Amino acid sequence: MERFREARREAETDPGNPEQLEVHRQLAEACPAFTQNLLFLAWRLLRANGPEEQLEDRLAEIQRLLERAVQGSYRSAPAVVELGYFLDTYRNAPHEAARLYEEAGAKALETVRDSWRGLIRYWNDARTKETLEKALKLGELAEKMFPDYTPLMLEVHTTREYAALDGLLSP
């Protein structure tokens, strides 16, 4: 992390410095599963100036970095989206990109669903007027978006029971 922060600081002070790219490349070799660095390096390479004849080599390196980021992040939504954008924009592969966007969207929704469940549970545990009001509000949205996800709906049900007991809802 410290090497990454150092390289980022150098990028901010001298964005065009080619040595800064080399620091990120070295970090990518030393820590091949460090997704943030892989994504940052790919992004910097996209914006790097260089001879036009080297463009295909640079694009090939960027694609490898993005594919490694996807693998190293266990196919996290942000990494999958970045690879999708790249394939769509630079490789004229809209169908493959669309499949990646769908995958990333599904993963992102799972994350939202699970985080909402945890947040509603937290608010239920606190069980104050304010937290139950927040849980009720989020619960309404959760019912619209994830009505078939039983663990989340059980938390929403618990919220309503507490809110009724505490006089926030009519029984």
Sequence and secondary structure as in RCSB ss.txt:
>XXXX:A:sequence
MERFREARREAETDPGNPEQLEVHRQLAEACPAFTQNLLFLAWRLLRANGPEEQLEDRLAEIQRLLERAVQGSYR
SAPAVVELGYFLDTYRNAPHEAARLYEEAGAKALETVRDSWRGLIRYWNDARTKETLEKALKLGELAEKMFPDYT
PLMLEVHTTREYAALDGLLSP
>XXXX:A:secstr
 HHHHHHHHHHHH TT HHHHHHHHHHHHH TT HHHHHHHHHHHHH    GGGHHHHHHHHHHHHHHHHHHTTS
 HHHHHHHHHHHHHHS  HHHHHHHHHHHHHHHHHHHHHHHHHHHHHHHHH  HHHHHHHHHHHHHHHHH TT H
HHHHHHHHHHHHHHHTTSS  
